[in-house]
Structures are given as C-alpha cells and as structure tokens.
Amino acid sequence: FGICWLQVLKKFAMTIIKSMLFFNIGIWVVVGIVGLALPYGLSLAVIGFIMAAFYGLWTWCIWGRIPFASVLLSIASTIVSRFQGTICISLAVVVFNVLWLIVWASCAVAYFVSVGVTDTCDDSDSDSTWDNNNTDNSDCSKGPSRLVIFLLLISMYWGFQVNKNVAHTTTCGVTATWYFSTVVDHKPTPAAFKRTMTTSFGSVCLGSLIVAFLQAVRAMLRGSKRSRSCLTLIALCLLGCIERLIRYFNKYAYAQCAIYGSS
C-alpha cells in the first residue's frame, strides 16, 4: 500500500494538497450544520462556522504556495521510491520500537513488582513496631520512587526518539546525496546510515534526550495529584510549546548533520 501511495503522490501531489484543504473546510461546515440541526447546538454551530472561515482564510493565504509544495512532495516521493533503502530503515525503526517497548516494559514491571505498586507501610503499624522495639518491618513497602519512574519515562521516550531521528537523519543524508551528486551510481542509504550512526549519532542522541526529558516532565505532571490545577496546566502548556520548538530546530539540525556528515 505504501509503495502505491508513493506513486499516487508523485502524479497527483497538487490535487491531493488542494483536496485536503477543501476537505478540512468541508468538515467544519458539516459540524456547523449539525450544530444548527441540534436543539441546543448553537455553540457547536458557531465553532464549526468560525473554524471553517479560519481554514478558508488560511487556504486563501497559502494558495500561491501550493505549486511549490506539490513539487517538493513529488520530489520527496520520487527519492523514496528510487532509494527504497529508506523504506527499509523506516520499517526497521518500527521493529526496533516494538522491541524497545518490550524491553522497557519488562524492566518497568520488574521494578514495580520488586518495590510494590502502592505504599503498604501504615503509620499505626510503624508506631507499634517502634514501641515494641522490634526489628525492621519487612512488610513495610514505600512504593515506587518518583525519581525512578521519571528516569524510566526518560529512557522510554529517549529510545523512541533516537530510533525515529536515526531514520530521519538517514533519509536526509540520502536526499543530500541525490541533490548534490550529478550521477548516483551506488546505493546511498548504507553510507548515510553509517554517517548517522557514527559522526552524527551524538547529535541525534543529545537532541533526542532533550525532547525525551520534556516529554517525561509532561507525563509526570499529567500523572500528578494536582494535574488539574491552574499552575500545572500552565506548565504543561509552556512545556508543550518548548517541546515543539525543540522538535522544529532538531529537524533542521539533523538535516545539517546528515548533509555535511558533521556532529
């Protein structure tokens, strides 16, 4: 299916882009109409028509850029179709993500089983144990440490981010080879993958670690007892904005590393 979709993108890139733009507008128009049909759906109708107008304005503003975007989309699909090693790398990333999730889940389950999921140490039992001058209460479990949970989350997100960014950087290297070389008489994917896993791997890991750290912080905040407080919601919003900015800059930083083989 993916190979067929790439062929469709090469031939009908502009049609697909325009169709998706009008599809977004149509969906919100339908939402507005449904809101008008409902007895108390006036607010839904207002939101639907406002969003339809917003997407219509946005479509009008970017209409002149659609030919350029369609050419880029067609070129990208052509490169992926010609150098199918990039597809193999993407499929390998999916497999490695599944394997990493199994390994990580095994470690996490082992930790929770070893320490106990909840706090089983009761204050009255502790006081009586202290008063009776008994030895250590072996049945008293403090539950999982939040620091260990935080580190587990970082490791999980870090593994996923590294796998994804390795595929992205390798694809950028293949594209750079196609762009700067007049004749490509070899398979550029292995060389690009080698550069990604050697000279550029440190940059990939560092950028992935920053994003993984922010994702772990957001996950801890969402799972905290005060997840619905005003300050927590503001912190989640700010962290989300910072994460998106870092993802944006990382994408072009990885492309720079892939093009020049630098760190």
N, C-alpha and C positions, 0 to 999 in steps of 0.2 A: 504493500500500500504506500509506504514512504517513497519508494522509487517512482511510482506512478504520480504521486503528488508533486514530486520534484519536476517531472516532465510538464505537468499542468502549470506549475509556477513559471517555468521558462517561457511558455507560449502565451499565457493569459495573465501575466502579472498585473498589468494595469486594470484589467477587468475585475480581478479579484479584489484589488485595493478599493476601487470605486464601489463595488458591490458591498463590501464590508462596511464602508462609510454610510451608505444608504440603509444598510441593514440595522445599524445602531440607531439611526434616526427613526426608522420604522418601528423598532421595538418600543421606544419610548412613546411614540404616538399611540401605539396599541395600549400601552399602560395607561395613558391619559384617557383613552376611550373607555377602557374597562372601569376606570375610576368614575367616569360620568355615568356609566350604566349601574354602578352600585348605589345603594340607598345613601350610604354615608361615605362615599368615596371622593368627596370634593378635594380633600387634601392630596389624595393619590393622583387625581386628575391634574391638579396644579403642578405637582412634582414631575409628572410624566411630560406635560407640555413644556415646562421650563427646561427640562433636560433635552427634549427634542430640539428646542430652539437653540440651546447651547451647542449641541452636536452639529446642528445645521450651520451655525456661525463658524464653528471650528472647521467644518468641511469646506466652507467658502474661503476661509483664510488660507488653508493649505492646498487648495485645488491646483494652484500653479506648480506645486512641488511633486504632484503625483507622477508625472512622467519621469522625473529623476529617481524617485523612489522605486518605480516599477523597473527601471533599468538596473538599479542596484540589486533588487530582488531577483531579477532574471540572471544577472551575473553570478550571484551567490549560489543559486540553484544549479547553474552550469558548472561551477567549480566543484560543488559537492558531487554532482553526477559524474564528472570526469575523474576526480580523485576519490574513489569510493573508500579509501582507507580512513577518511574522516568519519564515514558512517560506521565503520568497524570500531573506531575509537569511541564513538558515542554509545554504541551497543555495549562495549566493554565497560564503560562508565556505569551503565545501568546494572550490569552484573556485579561490579565491584561495590556499588552502593548497597545492593542486596546482601552481599557477603559481609560488608562492614556493619550493616544493621544487625545481622545475626550475631556477629562477634560482640558488638556493643551491648545488645540486649542480654546476651549471656553474662557478660561482666556485670551489668546493672542488676540483673536478677540475683546473681550470686552475692552481690554486696547487700541487697535488701534482705535476702534470706539470712545472711550472717549476722546482721545487726538488728533485724526486726523492723517491720514496717512502721509501727507506732511506738509511742512511749509507754512502756509497761511498768515503769517504776512509780509506785504510788507513794505519796508523801507520808501517809499514816504507816505504811509498811516500813518506810525508811526510818521513821521516828521510833517505832517499836524495835526495829533491828538495832538502832543506836542505843536505845535504853537497855536492851538485854545484853549488850556487849557481845553480840555475835560476830562472826566473821563476815567477810564480804558477801553481799546479797547477789548470788549468781543469777537469780531470776530477774534481776532488775536490768531492763534494757532501755537505753536512752533514745533508741530510734536512729534513723539515718541522719547523718550530718549534712547540713545545708551546704557546707563548703564542698563536700564530696559530690553531692548532687550537682552543684554548679560546675565542678570540674568534669563530671560525666557528660553534662549537656554540652560543654565546650568541645569535648572530644568527639561527640556525635556530630555536631554541626561542622566541626573542622574537617572531619573525614569527608562529609558530603561536599563541602565547599572545595576542598582540594581536588576531589575527583572531577567535579564539574569544571573547575578552572583549568585543569590539565587538558581536558577536551577542547575548551575554548582557546587556550593558547596554542595548542597543536593545529587547530583549524586556522587560526590567524597566521601561523607560520607557513602552512600550505598555500594560503591565499597570497601571502607576500612572495613566495616562490613563483607562483603563477603570474603575478603582476610585474615583478622585476626581471624575469627571465624571458628572453625572446623565444627560446625553444626549450620546452621541458621534456627531455628525453629519458627521464627516470621517474621513479615514484617518490614524490617529495614528503609523503606522510611519515615514513620511518625517520628521516633526518629531522623533520620538525618535532616529532615526538622525542627524539634523543636530546635536542636542544631544550625542550620543555623540562625534561627530567634531569637535566644536568645544570647548565648555566642559568636557566630561568626558574629552576624549581624553588630556590629560596624565596624569590619574589612571590611566586604562586602561594607558597605556604604562609608567608607573612600577611599578604592581603587576605587570604582565606581565614587566618587566625583572627584578624581584626573583626571581620564580619561575624565569625562564629562567636566571638566574645559578646558582641552586641546582641546577637540572637539569644544567647544563653541568659543574658541580663533581662531581656524582654520576657523570656519564658519564666524566669524566677519571679518577676513582678506579676505576671499574669496568674501564677500559681500561689501567690501570697494571700494571706488572710485579708489584706487591705487592697485587693486588686481593683475594687470599685471605688476607691477613694479618689478625690479630685486630684491630689498630687500624683498619685500613681498613674492615673490616666494621662496627665500632662507629661509625665516622664516617659510613658510608653509612646506617646505621640512624638516627642523630641527624639527618642532613640530610634524610632522608625524612620524619621527624616534623615538622621545622621547615617543610618544603615543604607538607605537608598543612595545618598550622596557618595558614600564609600564604594558601593557597588558600581556606581556610574564611573568614578575615577579608576577603579580597579580594572574595569573592562578595557579602557584605553591604555592603561599601564601594562596590562598583559599583552595587548597588541604591540606596544612598543618593544617589549621584551622579545616577542616572537619574531618581529621584523628584523631586528638587529642582533638577535641572539645574546642579548645582554641580561644583566640581573637588575 
